[in-house]
Amino acid sequence: MTLGAFLCFTALAGVGAPFYVALPITLACAFLLGIAVERVILRPLIGQPIISVIMVTLGLGVILKGLMYMIWTPRFRNFPEIFPPEPLDLRFAVVPSGLWWGLVFAVIATAVFLIIFKFSRTGVAMRATANDQQAALSMGISVRWVFALAWCFGAMASAIGGIVIGNINGISVYMGDVGLRVLAVIILGGLDSIGGAIIGGLIIGVLENLAGLYIDPLVGGGAKSVAPFFMVVLILMIRPQGFLGKRSSNGCER
């Protein structure tokens, strides 16, 4: 996410490219990064314990953060203005431009991925692989290519998120820390449900702001940051698979 934001920032501010050129360049770089990560780092770990994969991806995150630190330095930067500055007036509330256009980007990206997953042959192959790898292999689906494609899609979605968040809050090498909140969102909504992720995102967003408004003044701050994780713990105690997550045949969360 952070790397995507910096790549787009460099294309806009450093090269002077317009946004409609910088965005495809950023997505193409994210796509290639996803392929490289899967082919070079993760493919040799197929069949290894999941803890090995987790530790490798954590290490990769540290490496990427260090490289960005060396290339772009930890200095905070304001993202170039890419959206019209006028806020959205809803009569009962005024939505800042960055938040409004962030919503538009999120809706468009979600719709595109839903269409791919539901109606394209590639999406069907990815869903089949996620459901049963052995069955997918027996039907001639290249599971390794599906893994690579999943990383490419994830990298592209993250890059879009980085651009949106950077436009709202600015960018720095530390902006990826927001990923912890994303983890709370997907656990809350269900790991295998796009609709659950949308609902979880809305709940976490509202909860964060309510905690910041009403609880932070009482405790001296910090409630906004920890409130989502209190909600996650509560939901996991009641419904471990999340709101819209499914249980497998043996009763475990999928």
N, C-alpha and C positions, 0 to 999 in steps of 0.2 A: 504494500500500500504506500509506504513512504517513498520507496524507489520510484513508483509510478508518478507520485506527486512531483518529485524532483526532476524526473525526465521531462514532464510536461512543462514545469517551470523553466527549465533550461531552454526548451524549444521556443517558449513564448518570450522570455526575458533575455536570454542569451543570444539566440539566433534571430529572434524577431518574427517568427512564423505566426500566422494567424491561428486562432484556436481550432478552426475546422481542419487545419493541417497538423497541428500539434497533437490533437486527440488521436487520430489514426496512427501516427508515429509512435505515440506512447503505448497504444494497445498492441501494436505489432511487436514492440520491444518486450512487453509483458508476455506475449504469446511465446516468443523465442526463449525468454527466461524460464517459463514453465516447462518447455520441452527440455532445456538444458538441465534443470534441476531434476526432472524425472529420469532422464537418460543417464546422467553422470553420477548422481548421488543416490537416488531412491531405487532405481532398477536393480542394482546389486543387492539390495536389502529385501527383495521379494522372498518371502518364506521365513524371514528372521522374526524374532520376538518383537511385538509392537513397541516395547520400551526402547528397543534399538532405533526404530524409526523416529520415535518421539525425540530421543536425545539428539539424533542427527539433524532433525529439522530445527530444534532449538539452537544447535550450534551454527546451522546455516543462517539463522536469523541474526545471531551475534556477528557473524562474518560480514553479512550485508550491511548491518548497522555500522560496523567499523569502517567498511569501504566508503559508505556515504559520509561518514565523519571526516575521512581524509579528503574526499573529493569536494564536498560542499561545505565543510566545517560545521560546527554545532550552532552557528549563528541563525537566529530566527529571521524569517523572511516573510514579507507580505506577498500573497499570490497576486499576479497581474489580474486586473479586472476582466473577467470573461463573460459575465452575465450583466444584463441591464440593471442599473443600481436601484431602480424604483421598487419599493416594497409592494407587497400584495395587500390591499385593503379589504378585509372581510367584514367591515362594519363593526363587528364585535371584537376584532383583534387585527393587528397589523403584523404581517409576516415579513421579516427581512428578506431581501433579495436572495442572499446566499442560501437560506433555508428553503425558500420556495423553489428555486431552481435545483437544489439538491434533491428535493422530493420528486421533481420532474425526471431527473436523471435516474433516480432509484426506480421509479415506476416503469420507465422505458426499458432499463436494463433487466428488471425482473420479468417484464412481459416477453422480451426477446429470449431469455433463458427458458422461460416456461414453454414458449412455442417450440424451441429446439428440443427440449426434453420430451414434450408430449407428442409431437407430430413428425419430427425428422427421423430418418433411419439412424443417424448418429446418436440422437437422444434416446431412442429405443434401445440401442446397443449399450449405452451407458447405464440405463435403468436395469437392463437385464444383468449386466455385470455386477452392479451393486446388489442385486437380489440373490444371484447364485452364479459364482464364477465358473464352476464346473459345467453347469448347464449352458452358460454363454459360450464356453470353449467348444462344447459339443455341437453348437449351432454355427460354428465357424467365425465367431467374433474374436478379434484380436484383443485379448484382455490387456496386454501391455500397451497397445495403442490407446485403449480407453483410459488407462491410468494416466498416460501422457496428456491426453486431451482434457482430462479432469483438472490436471495441474495448470494447463493453459487457460482454461475457462476461469479457474480460481484466480490466477494471476491477473487476468484482464478485469475481472470484477473488482479485485482489490485496487487496481490502478484507477478505475473509475471512482471508487470510494475515496482514494487518496486525493484525487483532484477536487472532489466535492468538499471534503473536509478541509483541504488546504485553502479553498476559496472562502470558507467560513471563518476559520481560525488562524490562517497562516500555516507555514510549514517549517518544520525543523526535523532533525534526525530522531527526535523523541516522539513524534506524532503517532508512531505505530503502537504506542502503549494503549491506545483506544481499543486494540484488539481484545484486551481482557473483557471489555464490555460486550464485544461481539460474541465471545464465548458464553457469557451469561445469557445473551439473547437466544442463541441456538439451542442451548440446554433447556431454557424455559419453554421455547416453542416446540421442540422435538427435533432430534438430529436428522431425521429423514423426511422433514416436511417443510416445503417452501412457504406454505400458508402459515405454518406455525412460526417460522422465522419472522414473517411480517407482523403477526400478532405479538410475538415476543418483543420485537423491536419497538412497537408502539407502547407496550406496557412498560418496558424499561425506560424509554424516553420520558414518559409522563411521570413515572416514579422518581427518576433522578431529579427532575425539576421541582416536583412537589417537596421532596426531601430537602433540596437546596433552599427552597423558599420558606418552609415552615420549621424544619428541624435544625438546619445549620445555625440559625441565630441562637438557638437554645443550647447547643453543645459546643459552639465555637468553631464550627466548620468540619468538613470531612464526611458528613452524612450523605451528601450527594454521591460521593464516590463509592461508599460501601453499601448503600441501600439496594442496588441491583443484586448483590451477592447474598444479602439476607433473603431476598425474594427467591433466588435460585435454591438456596438451602431449604426454604419452606416448601417450595414446589416439589423438590426431589424427595422430601419426606412423605408427601401426599401422593404424588404421581411421578414416579422416577423417569418415565419415558417422555415427560413434558406434556404440554397441552394437546398437541396433535400427533405426537410420536406414536409408533406402533410397537407392539410386543411381538417377539418371535414365538415360534411354536413351543419353546421351552420356558416361556414366561419372562425372558430377559429383554432388556431394552434393545431396540435395533437402532 
